[in-house]
C-alpha cells in the first residue's frame, strides 16, 4: 500500500516540478520560486471547484426534471378526474340513453336464446317474481321518475332469468327421463361426470352492490349445470350402429365357438367382409388403440360418465389415442384378429368396467333420444 502511494506521489512530482520565474524591475532582477507542493495544492483546488460546479448543475437539472414530471402527472390526474366527472354527469343528464343501451343488450341476450319456447310454464320449482317486479317498477317510477326505465329493464331481466331456469329444468328432466328409459341411472352418470379434473382462477359473481349474488341467478347456474351434464351424458350413449351389416351373435350366455363349452359373450357381433368400415357408436374420445388378449386389434372410446365402447378383431386402425370422435366417424376396419373364427366386429358397451347389453342402446336410443335432443343438429342415428 505504501509502495503504491509512493509511486503516485513520485509521478505527481514529475508533473509538478519546482519552477523558477524571474522578474526585471527598475534594473533589478528578482527570482520567484514556486514549489511542486504549491502547484499540486492549486491544481487540487481547481479540480475540486470544477467537481462541485458539475454536481450543483446535475442537482439543479434533476430538480427541474422532477418538477416538470410532477406537473405533468398532476395534469394527467386532473384530466382523468375531469373525464370521470364528465361521464358521471353524462349518466345523470342522459339516464334515458343508459337505459336504452341496457335495453339493447337485453334484446341481444334474448335474441341469442330465441330458441326458448314461449310456453315454458312454472311447475313450482322456480320463483315467479313478475308480480313483485311490477310493484317495484311502479314504486320506483313514482319516487324516481328518471329511473323508471332502469327498473323496468331489471324486472325484464329477472323474468328472463326465471324463464331460462324453467327451460333448463324441463330440458334436463327430458334428458333424465330418456336416460332412465335406456336402463341407466342419470344421477349416477352425473356423479361420475363430476369426478373429472377441473380448476382455474376464482372469479366470484355478484349481482348486488354488497357483492352478493341474487338467489335467482344462483338457481339458474345450478339448473344450467345439470342440463349441460345430462346433455353430455346423452351424447355419450351408444346410438349409432357400429357396422352396416347383420348381427350374428347376441349378448349373454352362448356356446363357445372354439371349445363348445358354455361361456359368457360380453358384446354383440356383426358380420362383414375384411376391410369394411367400423363406426363410432357415440361421441367421445379414443382412449385405447392396440391389442388385447382374445380381442386382437382393439379400439376403445371413452364417452364420459364411466361409459366406454369397445371395438375388437379389427384389421386396420383409423383412429389414434386422444382423438375426439363424433357418432358415425370411421375408427377402423372389420377383420379377424385375436380369438376369431372369421371377419366380424365384436362390439361391447361397458359402464364402470361392467359389460352391459349394447342392443337396447342401438335399437332404442335413436328414437328415445330424438325428442330429448331435438334442439341440437343430429347426424342420422342408425345405419342398416
Backbone torsions as a table, in degrees:
resi	resn	phi	psi	omega
1	UNK	NA	-45.1	179.1
2	UNK	-65.1	-35.3	-179.8
3	UNK	-66.4	-40.5	178.7
4	UNK	-64.4	-45.5	178.7
5	UNK	-61.7	-40.0	179.1
6	UNK	-65.3	-35.5	178.8
7	UNK	-65.5	-42.0	178.7
8	UNK	-66.1	-40.4	180.0
9	UNK	-63.2	-39.9	178.4
10	UNK	-64.9	-40.5	179.6
11	UNK	-65.4	-41.1	177.9
12	UNK	-61.9	-37.2	179.8
13	UNK	-65.7	-32.1	177.0
14	UNK	-70.2	-30.2	178.5
15	UNK	-76.1	-31.0	-177.1
16	UNK	-124.2	72.0	177.3
17	UNK	-74.1	161.7	175.2
18	UNK	-62.3	134.6	-178.4
19	UNK	-123.7	142.8	177.4
20	UNK	-117.7	137.7	177.0
21	UNK	-124.6	142.8	176.1
22	UNK	-119.6	146.9	-179.4
23	UNK	-128.5	133.3	178.4
24	UNK	-104.3	128.1	179.9
25	UNK	-147.0	120.3	178.2
26	UNK	53.8	41.5	175.8
27	UNK	81.0	1.4	179.3
28	UNK	-110.4	146.2	179.5
29	UNK	-111.4	125.8	178.2
30	UNK	-119.3	144.4	179.4
31	UNK	-109.1	132.8	177.1
32	UNK	-119.6	129.0	-178.0
33	UNK	-113.9	125.7	176.0
34	UNK	-111.9	116.9	-176.2
35	UNK	-75.9	162.8	177.5
36	UNK	-62.8	-34.5	-179.4
37	UNK	-62.5	-44.3	179.4
38	UNK	-63.1	-39.5	179.4
39	UNK	-63.4	-43.3	-179.7
40	UNK	-64.0	-38.1	178.9
41	UNK	-64.9	-42.1	-179.3
42	UNK	-65.6	-43.3	179.1
43	UNK	-63.0	-40.3	178.3
44	UNK	-61.9	-39.1	178.7
45	UNK	-64.1	-41.6	179.5
46	UNK	-63.6	-46.1	-179.8
47	UNK	-62.3	-41.5	179.0
48	UNK	-61.4	-42.0	179.3
49	UNK	-62.9	-41.0	178.8
50	UNK	-64.5	-42.2	179.0
51	UNK	-62.8	-45.2	179.2
52	UNK	-62.0	-39.5	179.1
53	UNK	-64.6	-41.7	178.9
54	UNK	-63.9	-41.6	179.1
55	UNK	-64.7	-42.6	-179.8
56	UNK	-63.7	-38.6	177.9
57	UNK	-65.7	-39.5	179.5
58	UNK	-64.9	-41.4	179.8
59	UNK	-65.1	-42.0	179.0
60	UNK	-63.5	-41.5	178.3
61	UNK	-63.5	-41.9	-180.0
62	UNK	-65.1	-41.1	179.4
63	UNK	-63.9	-39.6	178.0
64	UNK	-65.7	-39.2	178.7
65	UNK	-63.2	-45.2	-179.6
66	UNK	-63.5	-39.9	179.8
67	UNK	-63.6	-41.7	178.4
68	UNK	-65.4	-41.9	179.6
69	UNK	-64.2	-40.9	179.1
70	UNK	-64.3	-40.0	178.4
71	UNK	-63.5	-41.5	179.8
72	UNK	-64.9	-42.1	178.8
73	UNK	-62.4	-40.9	179.2
74	UNK	-63.3	-41.2	178.9
75	UNK	-63.3	-40.7	179.3
76	UNK	-64.6	-42.2	179.3
77	UNK	-64.8	-40.3	178.1
78	UNK	-63.4	-37.4	178.9
79	UNK	-66.3	-40.2	179.2
80	UNK	-64.1	-45.7	178.2
81	UNK	-60.1	-40.4	180.0
82	UNK	-62.8	-41.9	179.3
83	UNK	-63.8	-45.0	179.5
84	UNK	-61.2	-44.9	179.8
85	UNK	-63.6	-38.5	177.3
86	UNK	-62.5	-39.2	-177.9
87	UNK	-67.1	-44.4	178.5
88	UNK	-61.7	-42.4	178.0
89	UNK	-61.0	-39.3	179.2
90	UNK	-64.4	-39.9	177.8
91	UNK	-62.8	-44.2	-178.9
92	UNK	-65.4	-39.2	-176.4
93	UNK	-79.5	-25.0	-174.5
94	UNK	-128.5	49.4	-178.1
95	UNK	-61.4	-27.7	177.7
96	UNK	-67.1	-35.5	177.1
97	UNK	-64.0	-40.7	176.9
98	UNK	-62.0	-44.1	178.5
99	UNK	-61.6	-38.9	178.7
100	UNK	-64.4	-39.7	178.1
101	UNK	-62.9	-44.8	-179.8
102	UNK	-65.2	-37.7	178.1
103	UNK	-63.7	-40.9	178.4
104	UNK	-62.7	-37.8	177.6
105	UNK	-66.1	-41.8	179.2
106	UNK	-64.4	-40.1	177.1
107	UNK	-59.4	-41.5	-179.6
108	UNK	-64.1	-43.5	179.8
109	UNK	-60.6	-43.0	-178.3
110	UNK	-70.3	-33.4	176.6
111	UNK	-68.8	-33.9	178.9
112	UNK	-64.7	-26.9	-179.5
113	UNK	-118.8	40.6	-177.6
114	UNK	-67.5	-10.5	178.7
115	UNK	-71.8	-11.3	178.3
116	UNK	-59.6	126.5	178.9
117	UNK	-68.1	149.0	-179.3
118	UNK	-75.6	-16.3	-174.5
119	UNK	-98.4	23.6	176.8
120	UNK	-66.7	120.4	-174.1
121	UNK	-109.7	152.5	178.1
122	UNK	-81.4	116.7	-179.1
123	UNK	-101.1	21.3	178.3
124	UNK	88.9	-3.7	-178.5
125	UNK	-93.5	-11.3	-177.0
126	UNK	-131.5	143.8	179.5
127	UNK	-66.9	160.0	175.8
128	UNK	-128.2	102.5	-174.3
129	UNK	-96.9	10.7	-173.5
130	UNK	-61.5	-42.9	-179.0
131	UNK	-65.6	-48.4	179.5
132	UNK	-64.9	-37.7	179.2
133	UNK	-63.4	-38.6	178.3
134	UNK	-63.4	-39.9	176.8
135	UNK	-63.7	-40.7	179.8
136	UNK	-62.6	-45.3	179.4
137	UNK	-60.1	-43.4	-179.7
138	UNK	-63.7	-42.6	-178.3
139	UNK	-67.9	-44.4	179.8
140	UNK	-64.3	-39.8	-179.4
141	UNK	-62.3	-35.4	-179.4
142	UNK	-75.5	-38.5	-175.1
143	UNK	-87.3	-38.6	-177.7
144	UNK	-132.3	82.0	-173.8
145	UNK	-56.0	-36.3	-177.1
146	UNK	-69.5	-15.2	179.8
147	UNK	-99.0	5.7	-176.8
148	UNK	-61.2	-40.4	-179.1
149	UNK	-64.2	-39.1	179.2
150	UNK	-67.3	-40.3	178.3
151	UNK	-63.0	-37.8	179.0
152	UNK	-66.0	-38.4	179.1
153	UNK	-67.6	-40.1	178.2
154	UNK	-61.2	-43.5	178.4
155	UNK	-62.2	-39.1	179.1
156	UNK	-65.7	-39.7	179.8
157	UNK	-66.9	-41.1	178.7
158	UNK	-64.1	-39.9	177.1
159	UNK	-63.2	-37.9	179.4
160	UNK	-67.0	-42.2	178.3
161	UNK	-60.3	-43.9	-179.3
162	UNK	-67.8	-38.3	177.9
163	UNK	-65.9	-42.0	178.7
164	UNK	-64.7	-36.6	177.4
165	UNK	-64.0	-44.3	178.9
166	UNK	-62.3	-40.8	178.7
167	UNK	-62.3	-44.6	179.9
168	UNK	-62.2	-40.8	179.0
169	UNK	-64.0	-43.3	-178.6
170	UNK	-67.6	-40.5	178.6
171	UNK	-67.2	-39.6	177.5
172	UNK	-63.0	-39.2	179.7
173	UNK	-66.6	-37.2	175.8
174	UNK	-62.5	-41.9	179.5
175	UNK	-65.0	-43.5	179.9
176	UNK	-63.2	-39.9	179.7
177	UNK	-64.6	-40.1	178.8
178	UNK	-65.0	-40.0	179.6
179	UNK	-64.9	-40.3	178.3
180	UNK	-65.5	-36.1	179.1
181	UNK	-63.9	-22.7	178.5
182	UNK	-92.7	9.6	175.6
183	UNK	83.7	15.5	-179.7
184	UNK	-111.8	159.2	-179.6
185	UNK	-101.0	110.4	-178.0
186	UNK	-62.4	-32.9	-179.3
187	UNK	-67.2	-42.4	178.9
188	UNK	-67.5	-33.9	177.7
189	UNK	-67.2	-37.2	177.8
190	UNK	-69.0	-37.6	177.4
191	UNK	-63.9	-40.7	178.0
192	UNK	-65.5	-36.0	179.5
193	UNK	-67.0	-29.8	-178.4
194	UNK	-78.4	-3.6	-178.6
195	UNK	-88.0	-4.4	-178.8
196	UNK	-69.3	156.5	179.3
197	UNK	-69.4	142.8	177.8
198	UNK	-155.9	166.4	-179.4
199	UNK	173.9	-171.8	-179.5
200	UNK	135.6	168.5	-179.9
201	UNK	-66.1	149.1	179.3
202	UNK	-81.2	120.4	176.3
203	UNK	-129.1	101.1	-177.2
204	UNK	-73.6	143.2	175.9
205	UNK	-96.9	140.5	178.2
206	UNK	-139.8	140.4	178.8
207	UNK	-122.5	-4.2	178.8
208	UNK	-119.0	162.0	-177.5
209	UNK	-64.5	-25.6	-179.9
210	UNK	-85.6	6.1	176.3
211	UNK	91.1	-2.1	-179.4
212	UNK	-85.5	161.5	180.0
213	UNK	-105.1	128.2	178.0
214	UNK	-56.6	131.0	-177.7
215	UNK	-58.5	-24.8	177.6
216	UNK	-67.6	-33.0	176.6
217	UNK	-74.1	-36.5	175.8
218	UNK	-61.9	-42.2	179.5
219	UNK	-63.5	-40.1	177.6
220	UNK	-62.4	-43.4	179.7
221	UNK	-60.4	-42.8	179.2
222	UNK	-65.6	-40.7	-179.2
223	UNK	-66.9	-41.8	178.7
224	UNK	-65.5	-37.6	179.2
225	UNK	-64.8	-42.3	178.7
226	UNK	-66.0	-42.4	179.0
227	UNK	-60.7	-43.8	-179.0
228	UNK	-64.7	-41.6	179.9
229	UNK	-63.4	-41.7	179.6
230	UNK	-71.3	-32.6	175.0
231	UNK	-62.9	-42.6	177.4
232	UNK	-62.9	-39.3	178.6
233	UNK	-62.5	-40.8	178.7
234	UNK	-62.4	-44.0	-176.7
235	UNK	-66.7	-20.5	-179.9
236	UNK	-93.6	0.2	178.6
237	UNK	-81.8	128.0	180.0
238	UNK	-55.7	128.1	-176.0
239	UNK	-147.8	-2.5	-177.2
240	UNK	-117.4	125.1	-177.0
241	UNK	-60.7	123.0	-172.7
242	UNK	-74.7	-13.4	177.1
243	UNK	-145.7	144.8	-176.2
244	UNK	-90.9	38.6	-176.8
245	UNK	-134.4	174.7	-173.4
246	UNK	-73.7	154.4	177.3
247	UNK	-86.0	130.7	-174.9
248	UNK	-113.0	-15.9	-179.1
249	UNK	-150.7	134.2	-174.9
250	UNK	-95.5	172.9	176.6
251	UNK	-76.1	140.2	174.8
252	UNK	122.1	-162.1	-176.7
253	UNK	-74.6	135.0	178.0
254	UNK	-152.2	173.1	176.1
255	UNK	-85.6	127.4	-178.4
256	UNK	-63.8	130.9	-175.3
257	UNK	-71.5	-11.7	-177.4
258	UNK	-98.1	-47.1	-176.5
259	UNK	-114.6	-1.8	174.8
260	UNK	77.7	0.6	179.9
261	UNK	-83.3	161.5	177.6
262	UNK	-72.6	132.5	-177.6
263	UNK	-147.2	162.3	179.0
264	UNK	-91.0	127.9	176.0
265	UNK	-103.8	112.4	-169.6
266	UNK	-84.4	6.6	-179.7
267	UNK	-150.5	-159.4	173.2
268	UNK	-127.7	152.0	-177.3
269	UNK	-111.0	143.0	174.7
270	UNK	-121.4	125.7	176.8
271	UNK	-75.1	161.8	178.4
272	UNK	167.9	156.6	180.0
273	UNK	-72.2	154.5	176.1
274	UNK	-58.6	132.1	-179.8
275	UNK	94.9	-9.8	177.7
276	UNK	-65.0	144.5	-174.1
277	UNK	-69.0	148.9	174.0
278	UNK	-115.8	134.3	-173.1
279	UNK	-111.5	146.2	172.3
280	UNK	-65.8	132.2	-176.7
281	UNK	-79.2	-16.6	-179.2
282	UNK	-162.8	168.1	176.5
283	UNK	-66.2	140.4	178.8
284	UNK	177.1	-166.3	180.0
285	UNK	-124.1	131.0	179.8
286	UNK	-66.2	121.6	-176.2
287	UNK	-108.5	-14.9	179.7
288	UNK	-152.8	135.3	171.8
289	UNK	-139.6	117.3	-178.3
290	UNK	163.9	-153.5	-177.6
291	UNK	-112.3	142.9	173.2
292	UNK	-130.0	144.7	-177.5
293	UNK	-57.8	126.7	179.5
294	UNK	85.3	-27.1	-177.4
295	UNK	-93.1	-19.8	-174.5
296	UNK	72.0	-138.4	179.0
297	UNK	-75.8	127.0	-170.6
298	UNK	-131.6	142.0	166.3
299	UNK	-121.5	133.7	175.1
300	UNK	-120.3	139.8	179.1
301	UNK	-121.1	127.8	175.7
302	UNK	-91.8	128.6	-178.6
303	UNK	-108.8	10.2	-178.1
304	UNK	80.2	168.7	176.9
305	UNK	58.8	27.9	177.6
306	UNK	78.7	8.6	-177.3
307	UNK	-105.0	134.1	173.3
308	UNK	-133.6	156.0	170.0
309	UNK	-117.7	143.8	-176.9
310	UNK	-122.9	134.8	-177.6
311	UNK	-124.9	117.8	-169.2
312	UNK	-122.3	167.7	178.0
313	UNK	68.4	24.7	-176.2
314	UNK	-65.8	151.7	171.8
315	UNK	-96.1	-26.9	179.9
316	UNK	-144.6	151.3	173.6
317	UNK	-102.3	136.3	172.9
318	UNK	-126.2	33.6	179.4
319	UNK	-153.0	167.6	-179.0
320	UNK	-138.3	158.0	-179.4
321	UNK	-62.4	135.1	-179.6
322	UNK	92.3	-9.6	-178.1
323	UNK	-72.7	134.4	174.0
324	UNK	-85.5	129.6	-178.5
325	UNK	-125.2	154.7	175.2
326	UNK	-108.1	160.5	177.2
327	UNK	-57.3	126.4	179.6
328	UNK	98.0	-7.4	176.7
329	UNK	-69.1	142.0	177.7
330	UNK	-76.5	126.3	-178.1
331	UNK	-117.5	-9.6	-179.4
332	UNK	179.7	-167.6	-178.2
333	UNK	-134.5	146.3	-179.9
334	UNK	-62.8	143.2	178.5
335	UNK	-153.3	-160.7	-179.5
336	UNK	-141.2	40.3	179.1
337	UNK	-83.1	158.8	179.7
338	UNK	78.3	-150.9	-176.7
339	UNK	-85.4	86.2	-171.9
340	UNK	-142.9	144.1	178.4
341	UNK	-94.9	-6.7	-179.3
342	UNK	175.0	171.6	-176.7
343	UNK	-63.2	126.1	176.5
344	UNK	-169.9	170.5	174.9
345	UNK	-109.7	127.0	170.0
346	UNK	-98.9	121.6	-174.5
347	UNK	-120.0	128.3	179.6
348	UNK	-125.2	150.2	168.6
349	UNK	-121.3	127.8	-178.2
350	UNK	-126.9	132.8	177.5
351	UNK	-117.5	117.8	-175.4
352	UNK	52.2	43.4	177.8
353	UNK	66.0	18.9	175.4
354	UNK	-113.2	126.8	-178.2
355	UNK	-70.7	133.1	175.5
356	UNK	-124.7	160.7	-177.4
357	UNK	-69.3	118.0	-178.7
358	UNK	-73.7	-20.0	-170.5
359	UNK	-60.9	-43.8	179.1
360	UNK	-59.5	-35.9	178.5
361	UNK	-64.0	-50.8	-175.5
362	UNK	-65.5	-33.3	-177.3
363	UNK	-85.7	-38.6	-173.3
364	UNK	-99.3	-31.2	-172.6
365	UNK	-56.6	-45.7	-178.2
366	UNK	-57.1	-35.3	-178.6
367	UNK	-82.9	-40.5	-178.7
368	UNK	-67.0	-40.3	-175.1
369	UNK	-82.6	-15.9	-176.4
370	UNK	-58.9	-45.1	-179.4
371	UNK	-71.2	-41.3	-177.2
372	UNK	-66.4	-26.7	-176.0
373	UNK	-116.4	28.4	-173.2
374	UNK	-66.0	-19.4	-178.0
375	UNK	-83.0	-6.1	-178.6
376	UNK	-107.3	143.8	175.7
377	UNK	-65.6	130.6	-174.3
378	UNK	-113.5	141.0	167.2
379	UNK	-80.4	150.6	177.4
380	UNK	-52.4	115.6	-168.8
381	UNK	-77.8	-11.4	-176.0
382	UNK	-135.4	149.9	176.0
383	UNK	-127.1	143.9	172.5
384	UNK	70.6	NA	NA
